[in-house]
């Protein structure tokens, strides 16, 4: 049974699927995240701390690579060579930063998944507890498949956007640290980042607005399909006795086609936006290379500075993809959360009698 301290956090906002929702997806997604953070702050906090350490280690790694390029690689290839001490120092620096990154990744993944699993447990208990408290009429109005979808599929989908949460929040630290690092190299390198990050943000916001409606309809269709499946299984003898197999198969096929249509709509939108989103960091690397060649030729920066900036952009690709995944999953998660809230907001038997 869920604790009393958990119930207020679960019922902060009650919306129903199919009703007009004036709030944006981003605001509702932020509320979902905040509710999970309040329920399990320590697990989330440890995961976010590990992610932020990883972000700083990523920027530090590019600084180390840049200095090694200027002080070890370039002199070793074009000059008189480098000393054994310099070579060992470079190896030690790379290993130290790599160790920090490895430990921070383990901390981030472990505690973020722990927070997600605990949130699933809390919300699933809240739903099943409400199933026990509501009047019998609530169960009579809903097929078993829909109830199962609330306790299983909806909880799973609602917590999907929590899985990349720690990594996504660390993108803020990564963006600030990257911008400072690029400014220390050259202002033109920083200008490329200033153009890229807002562009990615605009693409994310446009995608979330367009995908909200089909995502909501798709999640609703999951419950309908589950309900039909359980009705057919529970009434298998009646269906066979009356010779209704064909009608039941057709009803299930119609529901499956509806779900398939909604999923294809969401997939089509994602296929149009994903290439744009994922190609922007790569385009930024090409622009940095062109600018870097020009600046190196003019003596404004060194080869190591260019390598440092390009390494930073190449590493930024993965965090930005993770952030994009969070925004892509946000519409489905908030819709599933609306369905969970709809169950939790149902009056209990005692309340209905009063």
C-alpha positions in Angstrom: 0.0 0.0 0.0 1.3 3.5 -0.7 2.1 5.7 2.1 0.2 8.9 3.0 3.2 11.0 2.2 3.1 9.8 -1.3 -0.5 10.5 -2.1 -0.4 14.3 -2.1 2.4 14.3 -4.6 0.4 11.9 -6.8 -2.7 14.0 -6.9 -1.3 17.5 -7.4 -2.8 17.7 -10.9 -5.8 15.9 -12.2 -6.5 15.9 -15.9 -8.5 13.6 -18.0 -7.7 12.2 -21.4 -10.2 13.6 -23.9 -10.8 16.8 -22.1 -9.2 20.1 -23.2 -5.8 20.6 -21.5 -4.8 24.3 -21.6 -1.3 23.7 -20.4 1.6 23.0 -22.8 3.3 19.6 -23.0 6.5 21.1 -21.6 4.8 22.5 -18.5 3.0 19.2 -17.9 6.2 17.3 -18.4 7.9 19.5 -16.0 5.2 18.8 -13.4 5.6 15.1 -14.0 9.4 15.4 -13.4 8.9 17.5 -10.3 6.4 15.0 -8.8 9.0 12.2 -9.2 11.7 14.4 -7.8 9.7 15.1 -4.7 8.9 11.5 -4.1 12.4 10.2 -4.5 14.8 13.1 -4.1 17.9 11.2 -3.0 18.0 8.8 -5.9 17.3 11.5 -8.4 19.9 13.9 -6.7 22.7 11.3 -6.9 21.9 10.5 -10.5 21.9 14.2 -11.4 25.1 14.8 -9.5 26.8 12.0 -11.4 25.6 13.4 -14.7 26.9 16.9 -13.9 30.3 15.4 -13.0 30.3 13.6 -16.3 29.4 16.9 -18.1 32.4 18.7 -16.5 34.7 15.7 -17.2 33.6 15.8 -20.9 34.7 19.4 -21.2 37.9 18.7 -19.3 38.7 15.8 -21.6 38.5 18.2 -24.6 40.9 20.6 -22.9 43.3 17.8 -22.2 43.1 16.6 -25.8 43.8 20.1 -27.0 46.9 20.5 -24.9 48.2 17.0 -25.7 47.8 17.9 -29.4 49.9 21.1 -29.1 52.4 19.8 -26.6 52.9 16.2 -27.5 51.4 15.1 -30.9 52.4 18.1 -33.0 56.0 18.3 -31.6 56.3 14.6 -31.9 55.3 14.5 -35.5 56.6 17.8 -36.9 59.3 18.7 -34.4 62.2 17.1 -32.6 60.1 14.7 -30.6 59.0 14.8 -27.0 60.4 13.5 -23.8 59.4 10.3 -22.1 58.1 12.3 -19.2 55.8 14.4 -21.4 54.4 11.3 -23.1 53.7 9.5 -19.7 52.1 12.7 -18.4 49.8 12.9 -21.4 48.8 9.2 -20.9 48.2 9.8 -17.2 46.0 12.8 -17.9 43.9 11.0 -20.4 43.5 8.0 -18.0 42.6 10.2 -15.1 39.8 12.0 -17.0 38.6 8.7 -18.4 38.4 7.2 -14.9 36.3 10.2 -13.7 34.0 9.9 -16.7 33.6 6.1 -16.1 32.7 6.5 -12.4 30.3 9.3 -13.1 28.5 7.3 -15.8 28.0 4.4 -13.4 26.7 6.7 -10.7 24.3 8.4 -13.1 22.9 5.3 -14.6 22.5 3.3 -11.4 20.8 6.1 -9.4 18.7 7.3 -12.3 17.3 3.8 -13.0 16.8 3.4 -9.3 14.7 6.6 -9.2 12.7 5.5 -12.2 12.0 2.1 -10.7 10.9 3.6 -7.4 8.6 6.1 -9.2 7.0 3.2 -11.1 6.5 1.3 -7.9 4.9 4.4 -6.2 2.5 5.2 -9.0 1.6 1.5 -9.6 0.8 1.1 -5.9 -1.3 4.3 -6.0 -3.3 3.0 -9.0 -3.9 -0.5 -7.5 -4.8 1.0 -4.1 -7.4 3.2 -5.8 -8.7 0.1 -7.6 -9.4 -1.4 -4.2 -11.1 1.8 -2.8 -13.4 2.8 -5.6 -17.0 1.6 -5.8 -17.9 -1.5 -7.7 -19.5 0.6 -10.4 -16.1 1.8 -11.4 -15.0 -1.7 -12.3 -18.2 -2.5 -14.0 -17.8 0.5 -16.4 -14.3 -0.5 -17.4 -13.0 -3.8 -19.0 -10.2 -5.6 -17.3 -7.9 -4.7 -20.1 -8.3 -1.0 -19.5 -7.6 -1.4 -15.8 -4.5 -3.5 -16.5 -3.4 -0.8 -19.0 -3.6 1.8 -16.2 -1.6 -0.2 -13.8 1.0 -1.5 -16.3 1.3 0.2 -19.7 0.4 3.7 -18.4 2.9 3.6 -15.6 5.6 2.3 -17.9 5.0 5.0 -20.5 4.6 7.8 -17.9 8.1 7.0 -16.5 9.7 6.7 -20.0 10.8 10.3 -19.9 12.4 9.9 -16.5 15.0 7.4 -17.9 17.1 10.0 -19.6 16.3 12.7 -17.0 19.6 13.0 -15.2 21.6 13.0 -18.5 19.2 15.6 -20.0 19.5 17.9 -17.0 23.2 17.8 -17.2 23.0 19.2 -20.7 22.5 22.6 -19.1 25.8 22.3 -17.2 27.4 20.9 -20.3 26.2 23.8 -22.5 27.4 26.4 -20.1 30.8 24.7 -19.6 31.1 24.2 -23.3 30.3 27.8 -24.1 32.9 29.0 -21.6 35.5 26.6 -23.0 34.8 27.7 -26.5 35.0 31.4 -25.5 38.4 30.7 -24.0 39.6 29.4 -27.4 37.9 32.0 -29.8 34.7 33.9 -29.9 33.8 32.5 -33.4 33.8 29.0 -32.0 31.4 30.1 -29.3 29.2 31.8 -31.9 28.7 28.5 -33.6 27.5 27.0 -30.3 25.2 30.0 -29.7 23.5 29.4 -33.0 23.2 25.6 -32.6 21.7 25.3 -29.2 18.7 27.6 -29.7 18.0 26.0 -33.1 17.9 22.6 -31.4 15.6 24.0 -28.7 13.2 25.4 -31.3 13.1 22.0 -33.2 12.3 20.2 -29.9 9.4 22.5 -29.0 7.9 22.3 -32.5 8.1 18.5 -32.4 6.5 18.2 -29.0 3.6 20.4 -30.1 2.9 18.4 -33.3 3.2 15.0 -31.7 1.0 15.7 -28.6 -2.4 14.9 -30.2 -1.4 11.6 -31.9 0.5 10.5 -28.8 -2.6 11.0 -26.7 -4.8 9.2 -29.1 -2.3 6.3 -29.4 -2.1 5.9 -25.6 -5.9 5.8 -25.4 -6.0 3.2 -28.2 -3.7 1.0 -26.1 -6.3 0.8 -23.4 -9.1 0.1 -25.9 -7.1 -2.7 -27.5 -6.2 -4.2 -24.1 -9.8 -4.1 -23.1 -11.0 -5.9 -26.3 -8.3 -8.6 -25.8 -9.4 -9.3 -22.2 -13.0 -9.3 -23.1 -12.4 -11.9 -25.8 -10.4 -14.1 -23.4 -12.8 -13.8 -20.5 -15.8 -14.5 -22.7 -14.2 -17.1 -24.9 -16.8 -19.8 -24.2 -19.7 -17.4 -24.9 -18.0 -16.2 -28.1 -17.6 -19.8 -29.4 -21.1 -20.8 -28.4 -22.7 -17.9 -30.2 -20.3 -18.3 -33.2 -19.0 -14.7 -32.8 -15.3 -15.5 -33.5 -15.3 -13.6 -36.8 -16.9 -10.5 -35.2 -14.5 -10.5 -32.3 -11.5 -10.9 -34.7 -12.8 -8.0 -36.8 -13.3 -5.8 -33.7 -9.8 -6.5 -32.5 -8.4 -5.9 -36.0 -10.2 -2.5 -36.2 -8.7 -1.5 -32.8 -5.3 -2.7 -33.8 -5.5 -0.6 -37.1 -6.4 2.5 -35.1 -3.5 2.0 -32.8 -1.2 1.3 -35.7 -2.3 4.5 -37.4 -1.5 6.6 -34.4 1.8 5.0 -33.9 2.7 5.5 -37.6 1.7 9.2 -37.3 4.0 9.7 -34.4 6.8 7.7 -36.1 6.3 9.8 -39.3 6.7 13.0 -37.3 9.8 11.6 -35.6 11.4 10.5 -38.9 11.0 14.0 -40.2 12.5 15.8 -37.2 15.1 13.3 -36.1 17.5 13.7 -39.1 17.4 17.5 -38.7 18.1 17.2 -35.0 20.9 14.7 -35.2 22.6 16.3 -38.2 23.0 19.8 -36.6 26.0 18.9 -34.3 27.7 17.2 -37.3 27.1 20.3 -39.3 28.6 22.4 -36.5 31.7 20.3 -36.6 32.1 21.0 -40.3 31.7 24.7 -39.7 34.2 24.6 -36.9 36.7 22.9 -39.1 36.3 25.5 -41.8 36.6 28.4 -39.3 39.5 26.6 -37.6 41.5 26.3 -40.8 41.1 30.0 -41.4 42.1 30.9 -37.9 45.1 28.6 -37.8 46.3 30.0 -41.1 46.0 33.5 -39.5 47.8 32.5 -36.3 44.8 33.3 -34.1 44.5 29.7 -32.7 46.6 26.6 -32.6 45.8 23.2 -34.1 45.2 21.9 -30.6 42.5 24.6 -30.1 40.7 23.4 -33.2 40.9 19.8 -32.1 39.6 20.9 -28.7 36.6 22.6 -30.2 35.8 19.8 -32.7 36.2 17.2 -30.0 33.7 19.1 -27.8 31.1 19.3 -30.6 31.6 15.6 -31.4 31.0 14.7 -27.8 28.0 17.0 -27.6 26.2 14.9 -30.1 25.2 12.2 -27.7 23.9 14.4 -24.9 21.9 16.4 -27.4 20.4 13.2 -28.8 19.5 12.1 -25.2 17.8 15.5 -24.7 16.0 15.0 -27.9 14.8 11.6 -26.8 13.4 13.1 -23.6 11.4 15.7 -25.6 10.2 13.0 -28.0 8.9 10.8 -25.2 7.4 13.7 -23.2 4.0 13.8 -25.0 3.4 10.1 -24.5 4.5 10.3 -20.9 2.3 13.2 -19.9 -0.7 11.6 -21.7 -0.1 8.4 -19.7 0.2 10.4 -16.5 -3.1 12.1 -17.3 -4.7 8.6 -17.5 -3.1 7.6 -14.1 -4.3 10.9 -12.5 -7.8 10.1 -13.8 -7.8 6.9 -11.9 -6.3 8.4 -8.7 -8.9 11.2 -8.8 -11.8 8.7 -8.7 -13.9 9.1 -5.5 -13.6 6.2 -3.1 -16.6 4.3 -1.9 -16.8 6.2 1.3 -16.7 9.5 -0.5 -19.4 8.5 -3.0 -21.7 7.4 -0.1 -21.3 10.8 1.6 
